[in-house]
Amino acid sequence: MGNLIIILFVLVILKFSLKITFFRNKFAPFIVACVAALYSYLLYPFAIEQNKSDLSFLFSNSRIMINFAVIICIEAVTGILISIGMLQNLFREKKMRFVKIAKVVPGVLIFIAIFYLETIVFFYFTGYSFRRVATGYSFVILAVILLLAYGLKILIPKIDLRYEVKFLINIFILFIGVVISVFYAKYSVVSYAAIIDYKSLLLSISITILALFTGIIFYKIKLNKKIKKLEKWKL
């Protein structure tokens, strides 16, 4: 489960880096990355207080993990809806103001991701100065976010394609949230063993994927119709 959580948080950082490419100001990604780096540095006194027993307790507590899975799913679904709204704003005369603001809101998971990964880093760098490790980690956060943000902007110059990439990242995050919720729904804290109902897991995943791809197909059809109308209007 620890590896799945790390994959989740890598996706969260990727989505966060992609989000800051939507700012019109070209210096905004650098400013946001600096804030994230500062946040990570200020957290290190709390990160060094954590130990592997605390993490084991969290991963063995089904109630905490199911609540965490709910947060993941809520943020992912919200992100999917915002991504759709962002694409709609490209072809609307009257822009949805809420979407314009919501598209750059960082969300909750990025703060948890930075803290969790910092805690893991301290486990690997035992015996080193806490302040030096925290400083190094904050610079890594700064560099990773900036490289991802500017790299994605160069690789995907069209903003509508970046909206679609964000949409897909949210789908993967939602998928992980569903897996975690199904996994811990059958988790026995007393026996410390996981009993997975594979039929329920497969059904949940199938329904999620089917619903998402059905929505994508219908939205693509609707979007193509709007594009054709705009092309005719220009002619």
N, C-alpha and C positions, 0 to 999 in steps of 0.2 A: 504493500500500500504506500510505503514511503516513496518508492520510485514513481508511482502514479501521481502523487502529490507534487513531486518535483516537475514532472511533465506538465501538470496543470499550471504551475506557477511560471514555467518557461513560456507557455502560451499566453498567460496573463501579461507578462512583461512585453512579449511581442505585440499583443493587442494595444497595450499602453503606448508603446513606441509608435505604432501605426496611428493611434489617435492624435498624437501631437503633430503629425504631419498635416492635419486639417486646419491648423492655425494659419491665418493669412500672413502674419508677421514672420519673416524668415528667421528671426532671432528667438522666437517663442520656444522651439524645441530645446535650444540650449538652456534657456531660463528654467524650463520645466525639469530638464534633466539635472540641473544644479540643485533644484529644490528636492528632488528625489534623493540625490546623493547626500544632501544635508540631513534629510529625514533619516536615512540609513545610519549616518554617523551619530545622530542624537539618540538613536535607539540602542546603541551598543551596551550601555549600562544595564539595560533590561535583558538583552540577548545573552550576556555572559552569566546571568543568573539561572538560565535554563540548563537542564541536563537531559540526558537520554532517557532517564526514568520518566520525566515529565512528558516527553514526546510519546513514549510507550503507553503512558496512561491515556493520553489523548486519542491515540490510534486504537486503544482497546475499549474506549468508552463509546458505545454505539449511539447514545443519545446526543453527545457532542458532535460526533461525525455526521449524523443524519441532519442535525441543524446546520452544520457547515455545508452539507450537500444541498440543502434548501437555499442557502445564500448563493451558492454557485449557480444553481438553476435559475434563480430569480435574476441575478445579474446577467447571465447568458441570454435569457429570453428577452430581457429589457434591451440588451445590446443588439439582438436580432431585429427587434421592432424599430429601434433607433436607426439601424443600418438601412432598413426598408424606407423609413421616413427620409433619410438623407438622400437616397436615390430618387425618391419622389420629388424632393425639393429642387433637384436639378432640372425638372421639367414642369415645374409649377410657376405660374406668374406670381401668385401670392405665397411667399415662403412661410413655412411653419416655424415660428420663432422658438418654440420649445425645442424642436429638433436641432436648431442652430446652436442652442446652448448645451443641450444634452450630449451632443456628439463629442464634446471635449471634456466632459465630466469624467474623472479618472476611475470612479467606482471604488468599491471596498476591497476587492481582492488584491489589488496592486500593493496596498499597505501591508496586508497579511503576507504576501509573497516576499516582499523585501525583508521583512522581519524574520520569517521562517528560514529563508536562504542564508541570512546573516548568522542565525543560530547554528545552522549546519556548518558554515565556514569556521566558526569558533571551535567546533568539535574537531576539525581537521588540523587546526593550527594551535594545538595545546602547547603551552610552554613559551609562547611568544607574547610580546607586549600587547595587551588588549587594545590600547589606543592605536598602535601601528596597524594591527589587523583591521580595526574599524576604519582607519583612514584609507588603507588599501582597498577594502571592500567598497567604500563610498566612491573611490575613483573608478573602480570596476563598473559599478552601477552607472556612473556618469558616462563612461566610455561606451558601455553596451547599449544604453538607451540612445545615445547620439548616433552611434554607428548604425543601429537598426533604423532609427528615424530617417536619417539622411540617405541611408542605403536603400530603404524601401521607396523613398521619394524619387531616387534616381532610377531604380529598377522598374517602378510602376509610376510613371509620370502622370498618367490620367487619373484624376481624382475619383471618377466613377468606378474604376477597377479597384482602387484602394478601398472603396466602400464595400465592394463585393468580397474582397479578401478579409476585411473585418467581419463581414457576415459569416464567412466560412470558419474563421477562428472561433467565433461565438458558438457555432454549431459543435465544434470539437470540445469546447469547454462544457457545453450543455451535456454532451455525451459522457464526459468524465463525471459530471455531477450525478447523472442517472446511474452510472456504474457504482459510484460510491454509495448512493442511497440504497440500491438493491443489495449490495454487498453487506452493509451494516444492518439492513432490515432483518437478516437472518443470523446476525452475529451473536454468539453466546459469550458474555463477559466472564461467566463463572468457569466455563470449560476452556476459555481462551483459545477457542478454535472457531474458524469461519465455516458456516454451512451455507453454500450458495445454491439457491434455487435457479438452475440454469434455464428452465423453461420461462420463469418470470423475467429473468434478465434478458433473454432473447426476445421475449414479447415486448418488453419495455423499449429495448433498443430499436426493434423493428418498427414499432408504432412511431417512435420519435423520428427516425430517419424517413419513414414514409410521409409523415405529416410535413416535415421540413422540405423534402424534395417536391412534394405536391405544391406547397406554397411557392417554392422557387419557380417551378414550371409555369404556374398561373401568373406569377408576377412578371416573368420574362415575356409571356404572351401579351400582357397588358402594357408592359414597357415598350415592346416592339411596335404596338399599335400607336402609342403616343409619339414615338420617334417618326413613324411614317406620316402621321398627321403634321408634325412639325416640318418635315421635309417638303410636304405638299404646300404648306403655308409659306415656306421660304421661296418656293418656285413661283 
